Amino acid sequence: MYLKALYLKQFRNYQEQKVEFSAPKTILVGNNAQGKSNLLEAVELLSTLKSHRATRDRDLISEGTSVSQINATIERAYGSVDLSLRLHYPGRRTVTVNQETLKRQIDFLGLVNAVQFSSLDLELVRGAPERRRAWIDSLLVQIEPIYAHILQQYQIVLRQRNALLKNLKSGQTQLDPAQLALWDAQLATTGSRVIRRRDRILKRLAPIAQTWHSSIAGNSEQLTIRYAPNIIAEAEPPEKVQQAFLDKIQQRRVAEQVHGTTLVGPHRDEIEFTINQTPARTYGSQGQQRTLVLSLKLAELKLIEDVVGEPPLLLLDDVLAELDLLRQNQLIETIQDHFQTLITTTHLGAFDAQWLTSSQILTVEGGKIV
Ligand SMILES: Nc1ncnc2c1ncn2[C@@H]1O[C@H](COP(=O)(O)OP(=O)(O)OP(=O)(O)O)[C@@H](O)[C@H]1O
């Protein structure tokens, strides 16, 4: 797929900006805080309807305004598609495809596929499990847009069940075993769907990432990736997962009531990375952790391409300088002209001369491409 044009209106520090992408690689160069990452964030929003940097639309809309718009034209194998996302504060989002407003936002997902790689991703290995869950969830949304709905259903049940447990703890509500059993069943049903999908995608991603990891680090390093749900060791078959879920809820019944919150379910799951049987999170060297994150990103590119049938976009936010020459070369060799890539940087000095000549270079200054 190829992103031909992007138009931003009152988005972050952009008042109004049109960008035409004229080469498979676009380098956005500029000083700090000029709007380079904001531009990549706009593409991320079109791809997943989420930003990894903002949870509220209010922060995305330019200060002092109440509506923000991101338009894009994307060339897909089946033709050209015009997309538009409007953010309102206050108010809800609206999405349009080829000038037609969609009733369900979920139908917007999957039209732009993108792999995002920023220096923050180095925290993917070292950081809290929440980061890893957010990472796998956003990959799943791109590969199986229906997953956005599945996850949302689980989150609704979880919120309501948490509210009930909190009220029970504070004595505001009397325990009604039938009502709690109903929430338990819904949590197990929706939660099992989340667990099984996360497990399935990681089983597909793991061998690709393993191959990359060995190719960058050498064959002596064996990477394993495993989804570790807190309720059961294996995420198949579905009936077994649901039963294990209910059993675990039973086991943790007293603890849940003491804490007044849900302690069982995919909102507490972990994704384990091990290198030669040693947990990469705690024992991996910085170099190993970097290789691992790069391998994951390269694997994401390949997996999305395999599933979708077209190469996704690659968004590299200030990350090349974080990689040493070997890892940079591995990434560059993989990208070539196959994956359309948008790269932000504060200086062009770090780039290979050949890269610079074959790239479109745009200077970003104070929310404008100059
Ligand atoms: N809602 C908003 N309205 C107006 N300006 C905003 C809004 N949100 C962020 N900004 C501005 O956007 C700028 C940050 O831009 P961005 O995060 O893209 O930086 P960058 O160019 O990628 O720099 P760095 O190299 O530091 O990451 C800041 O000047 C910030 O004040």
The ligand as an SDF file (V2000), in Angstrom:
LIG
                    3D

 31 33  0  0  0  0  0  0  0  0999 V2000
   -3.0070   19.8340   20.9320 N   0  0  0  0  0  0  0  0  0  0  0  0
   -1.9640   20.5830   20.5620 C   0  0  0  0  0  0  0  0  0  0  0  0
   -2.1470   21.8300   20.0890 N   0  0  0  0  0  0  0  0  0  0  0  0
   -1.1020   22.5870   19.7040 C   0  0  0  0  0  0  0  0  0  0  0  0
    0.1770   22.1760   19.7500 N   0  0  0  0  0  0  0  0  0  0  0  0
    0.4160   20.9570   20.2230 C   0  0  0  0  0  0  0  0  0  0  0  0
   -0.6270   20.0850   20.6580 C   0  0  0  0  0  0  0  0  0  0  0  0
   -0.0780   18.9350   21.0790 N   0  0  0  0  0  0  0  0  0  0  0  0
    1.2570   19.0600   20.9140 C   0  0  0  0  0  0  0  0  0  0  0  0
    1.5650   20.2730   20.4040 N   0  0  0  0  0  0  0  0  0  0  0  0
    2.8990   20.8010   20.1020 C   0  0  0  0  0  0  0  0  0  0  0  0
    3.5550   19.9200   19.2110 O   0  0  0  0  0  0  0  0  0  0  0  0
    4.9450   19.9900   19.4530 C   0  0  0  0  0  0  0  0  0  0  0  0
    5.5200   18.5830   19.6110 C   0  0  0  0  0  0  0  0  0  0  0  0
    5.6620   18.0410   18.3630 O   0  0  0  0  0  0  0  0  0  0  0  0
    6.2390   16.5630   18.1330 P   0  0  0  0  0  0  0  0  0  0  0  0
    5.9000   15.7020   19.2820 O   0  0  0  0  0  0  0  0  0  0  0  0
    5.8180   16.1650   16.7860 O   0  0  0  0  0  0  0  0  0  0  0  0
    7.8080   16.8470   18.2090 O   0  0  0  0  0  0  0  0  0  0  0  0
    8.9630   16.3650   17.2220 P   0  0  0  0  0  0  0  0  0  0  0  0
    9.1120   17.3500   16.1110 O   0  0  0  0  0  0  0  0  0  0  0  0
    8.7560   14.9560   16.8600 O   0  0  0  0  0  0  0  0  0  0  0  0
   10.2120   16.5490   18.1560 O   0  0  0  0  0  0  0  0  0  0  0  0
   11.0610   15.4530   18.9840 P   0  0  0  0  0  0  0  0  0  0  0  0
   12.2570   15.2480   18.1470 O   0  0  0  0  0  0  0  0  0  0  0  0
   11.3280   16.2070   20.2400 O   0  0  0  0  0  0  0  0  0  0  0  0
   10.1990   14.2510   19.1710 O   0  0  0  0  0  0  0  0  0  0  0  0
    5.1690   20.7910   20.7060 C   0  0  0  0  0  0  0  0  0  0  0  0
    5.5940   22.0900   20.3210 O   0  0  0  0  0  0  0  0  0  0  0  0
    3.7880   20.8500   21.3320 C   0  0  0  0  0  0  0  0  0  0  0  0
    3.6030   22.0420   22.0470 O   0  0  0  0  0  0  0  0  0  0  0  0
  1  2  1  0
  2  3  1  0
  2  7  2  0
  3  4  2  0
  4  5  1  0
  5  6  2  0
  6  7  1  0
  6 10  1  0
  7  8  1  0
  8  9  2  0
  9 10  1  0
 10 11  1  0
 11 12  1  0
 11 30  1  0
 12 13  1  0
 13 14  1  0
 13 28  1  0
 14 15  1  0
 15 16  1  0
 16 17  2  0
 16 18  1  0
 16 19  1  0
 19 20  1  0
 20 21  2  0
 20 22  1  0
 20 23  1  0
 23 24  1  0
 24 25  2  0
 24 26  1  0
 24 27  1  0
 28 29  1  0
 28 30  1  0
 30 31  1  0
M  END
$$$$
